[in-house]
Amino acid sequence: AAPCRFAHYFVLCGIDAESGLEPDELAGENFDQSPIRRTFKSKVLAHYPQNIEWNPFDQDAVNMLCMPKGLSFRTQADNRDPQLHSFIITREDGSRTYGFVLTFYEEVTSKQICTAMQTLYQMHNAEQYSSVCASSSCSMDSLASSIDEGDATSLAKLQRYNSYDISRDTLYVSKCICLITPLPFMQACKKFLIQLYKAVTSQQPPPLPLESYIHNILYEVPLPPPGRSLKFYGVYEPIICQRPGPNELPLSDYPLREVFELLGLENLVQVFTCVLLEMQILLYSQ
């Protein structure tokens, strides 16, 4: 039965080559930004299974939670290390499901998308020339002579930063793979997603087709009973997770070290003090 499975859904989000580059209205337009730093709409490209009756798949919500900033573009000059994040979906009855997402970058093979990005850059550069020209109080006829050396230097730096040239650069776009589970087994999901990502990007094919590993974690790996541990096989290595017993503290699979690194010792003590004093706490970040 689906409620007894380790994972409920496997999701793939990314760019829809047919729709092209659609601005993300939720993020707001910012035409002052370089086109490669703007946000574009992502889409759920696939999810398995199609639907679970008691836990319906909400495509819009999952897409937004998997890629909260929409699609991200990079070139070969940018950092493209994979990143992992998690989310929680709380239903009306208070029950929760947990999502674990690995975001990585893959090369854009669609010439249509590359050409569209190049066109956006041409428009962006034209606007930058116009703004520099306006700040120098010059006319188009005397553009070359009236832009002083400082403006010309700053414009050249601006064009080099976050630039994209279709004839010179390789364009990459973000894509994510996600597991939606009934319990927050963060470490197990992280290991599975990383192994799956390595299999996708490896020169050598994995021992079995990729679909078999996804089928295994969706349909064959059970939810461990309370107080028991579970061992199942990922793509390359076994994965172990443990579920607390009825009289133990609830499952907390998130590493405390990251909390100290992100907040710092003094801030964490202050937050903990606020918790003990039952104060309202709001954490705000990008």
N, C-alpha and C positions, 0 to 999 in steps of 0.2 A: 504494500500500500504506500501511496505517496507520502503520507505523514511520517512514515518510518524510514524515509530515505535521508541520506546524508545531505544531498543537494536537491533543490527543486527545479532550478533553471540554469542553463548555460546561455550566456548572452554575448553577442558580438556587435559592437557599435563602431561607427566610423563614417567615412564620406560616401555619399551616394553619387557615383559618377554620372548618372543620368540627370540628376537635379542640378549638378554643377555647384558653384560657389554661391550659396544663399546667405546673406547677412543674418546674423542672429539678433532679432529685434529685442529679445530679453536683455541682452548685454548692452544695448544702446549703441548708436553709431558714433564712431570717433574717426573722422576722416583725417585728422591731424596725425594719427598713428600710421606707421608703415603698414602696407597691406599684409605683410607676412605676420604682423602682430595683431591684426584684427580678429574678431571672432566670427565664425561661420557655423551654420547649422550642421549638427551631426544627426545620425539616424540609426535606429536599431536595424542592423543588416540581417540578423538572423537570431532566433532564440529557440531553444529546445527544452522541453517539449513545447508544443504550440500553446497549450493551456492546461492548467490544473483546476478542476472544478471548484474546490474549496479555497484556492489561492490564485485568483485570476491574474493574468499577466497584464500589468499597466504599462503599455509601451512608452507613453509620453513621460511618465514619472521615472521609469528605469533609465531612459535615454538621458534625461536631465541629471539624474544622480550619478550615472556612469561618466558623463562628460559635462560637468557643471559649467565649464567655460567654453563649451562648444569645441569645434575642431581647432587644433593648433598646428601651424605650419612651421617647418624648420628647413634649413639648408645644410649642406655638408659642413659648414663652418660652425654650426650650433651644437650644443649639448643635446644628445638624444637618448639619454639613459632611461630605461623603463622606470615607472613609478607606480606604487601601490597605494590605494586608498580604500576606505570602507564607507558604508552608509547603512542606515536603518530605515525600514518602512514600517510604520506603526498603523495598524488598521483601526477601524472604528471601535472594535471590541477590546482594544488594548493589546492584542497579540502582535508579535513582531516577526519580521523576517530580516535577514542580514545579507548585505551585498558586499562582495570583495572584488575589487577591480584592479587589473594590471593594464596600465596605459603604456603603449610603446609607439614607435614611429616606423613607418614603412615608406618606401619610395613610391612617389606618385607616378604611375605608368600611363595615366590618361593624358594625351596631348591637349585635350580640351581644357582640363583643369590647369595645366601648366601655361597654356596660352592665355587663359583668363587671368591668372596671377600676373603674367607679364603685362597685360593690358592695364591692370590696376596700378602697376608700378609706373607705367608711362604716364597715366593720368596723375598719379601722386607726384611724380617728379615735375610735371608741368605746373602743378599747383605750387610746389616749393619754389620754382623759378619765379613764378608770379609774385609770391609773397616776399621773396628777397628783393625782387625788382621794386616792389611797392615800398619796402622799407628804405630803399636807396633813393626814392623819388626819381626814378628814371623812366624813360620811354622805351618801347621795344626797339626803336632804331638805334638807341645808344646803350643797349643792354650791356654789351661787352666792355665798353669804356667806363660806364658809370658805376658798376659794382666795384666797390673798393676791395682791396686784397683780403681784408678780414672777412667780408661777406662771402667772397669766392671760396675761401678756405673752409668756412663753416658749412657751406653748401656741399663741398666735395666730401667732407666728413659725414654729412647727413646722408649723402647718396651711398657711401660705402657701408654705413651702419644699417643692418637689417635689409640689405639689398637683395635683389633676385634678378638674375639675367638668365633667360632660358637657354642661351647658347653656352653658358659657362657653368651654371650652378645646377645641382641636383636638388629637386624639391621633395621634401618628406612631409607626411601628414600623420596626425595621431590616430590611433585605433586602439580599442580596448577589448579585452576579454573579461568576462564577469561570471562569478558563481553566486547564486542566490540560495541561501541555506536557512534552515529553521533555527539553528543555534550558531553563536558567534565563534566558530572554530577558525580563528584568524590565521594561525600559523600553518595549519593543514591546508587551508585554501591558498595561502600565499605560496607554499611549496608546490602545490599542484599547478597553479597558474604559471609560476616561473619555469617549471619543467616543460609545460606545454609550449610556452614562448620559446624556450631553447630548441625544442623540437621543430618549431615552425621556421626558425632562423638558421638552423644547423645545415651544414653542407651534406651531412649524412642523414638519410631518412631514419626515423625512429623505428624501433623493433616491430611495431604494429601500426596500421593506419591511424591517423589522428582521431577519426570518428570513433574508434573502438575505446579510446581512453575517455572520451566524453560520455559515451554510452555507459561505460563502466561506473563512472562517478555519479551519473544521474539515476541509473536503474539497478545497479548491482551492489553498491556500497551502502550498507545500512547505517542508520543512526545508532551510535553506541548506547546501550542501556545506561541508566544512572549508576555511577560508581564503577563503570567499566572503561577499559581502553580499547581502541580499535586500530588495527594496522591494515592498510590497504596499499596497493601499488600505484604509483604515479607513472610517468613515462619512463623515467630512468632509475628512480630510487623509491624505496618504500616510505610511506608517510604514516606517522602515528599521532593519534589525538586521544585525549582523555576527557571523560565527562564526569563532573563532580557527583557525589552521592547525595541522597535526599537531605542528610544532616550536615552537608558541607556548604561552604560559601558558593555563591553562584559562579558560573563559568566566566572567567575574565582572562581572555587569551591575548590581551593587548600588552605589549612590553612597557613596563613602567619607566625604563631608561629613556624612551623617546619623550615621555612627558617631562622629565627633568631637563632633557636637552632643549625642548621647545620653550618651556616656561621659565626655566631657571629655578634654583633652590628657593630664593626669597619669594618669588611669585607663587610657587607651588605651596609653600607654607601659608601664604596669605589666602589662597583659594581654599585650602583645607580648613583654615580657621573660619572662613565664611560659611563653609559647609556645616561645620559644627554649630555655628551660631544660627543656622537655618536662614541665612540671607539669600536673596535672589542673586543669581550669578549669570552674567552674560559674557560669553567668549566670542570675540569678533575677530575675524581674520579674512585674508583674501581668498 
